[in-house]
Amino acid sequence: MFDFQDLFQWDRFITPTIIKTFYWLVIALIGLFGIAGIFSALAAMAISPFGGFIQLLSSIAGVFVGIIFSRIAAEFILIVFRINEHLGAIRDQGAGH
């Protein structure tokens, strides 16, 4: 994890340590919106069975797509920080010669 003092110092990034927490919060929100979409689709089936069924399928697909894209976004952020760490290591190796 990170110390409270890390918030006031710029020597270490805190994003890589908290990105997992934000990822799980996004997953929870996607799940809640998915459940709301499914209930909305079930209510819409009373009015239009075909329209409600299409809405149900799109809600389920939206949950899967949202989970995949949120994972891709979280990994992209982590990759950017890893690239920064590797470039710093390369810079330090070059400074030693």
Secondary structure as the mmCIF struct_conf table of DSSP 4:
data_model
#
loop_
_struct_conf.conf_type_id
_struct_conf.id
_struct_conf.beg_label_comp_id
_struct_conf.beg_label_asym_id
_struct_conf.beg_label_seq_id
_struct_conf.end_label_comp_id
_struct_conf.end_label_asym_id
_struct_conf.end_label_seq_id
HELX_RH_3T_P HELX_RH_3T_P1 PHE A 4 PHE A 8
BEND BEND1 TRP A 10 ARG A 12
BEND BEND2 ILE A 14 ILE A 14
HELX_RH_AL_P HELX_RH_AL_P1 THR A 15 MET A 45
TURN_TY1_P TURN_TY1_P1 ALA A 46 ILE A 47
HELX_RH_AL_P HELX_RH_AL_P2 PRO A 49 GLY A 96
#
